[in-house]
């Protein structure tokens, strides 16, 4: 907002300086005055009403001021349009940030749920010493962790005998 006010003030200062410079140039440059007088003398026969040089210069000055006002208005309109686009871009950025926050919250909730399930599994493991019960509890918990919504998973437990270097299927769950 402050930037827009600053730019608007800067634009008005530039216009004022340009008008002063043009006025100084026109009043001090006799060649330009001679050309304007020649232009007036050329156009005078086609003008519908009688003008003198002073009236012609007033009309020319008014037209010049109108052109400057149109340029300033166009610049101001362009600044308003750019400010609107900037505001829209900021709104989009905020909505993307909110969506990212929601996604991150969802992932954190999943993480907490899985952590809770693993904590429950570890508590079950420490309470039960029967190998069959321990393996069954591990397979059930692993199945719960890997099954999401409508998707199912297959979990199985294979035991390795390091002495005989064999692998044996112990339990599985779908």
Order of alpha helices (4+ residues) and beta strands (2+ residues): alpha-alpha-alpha-alpha-beta-beta
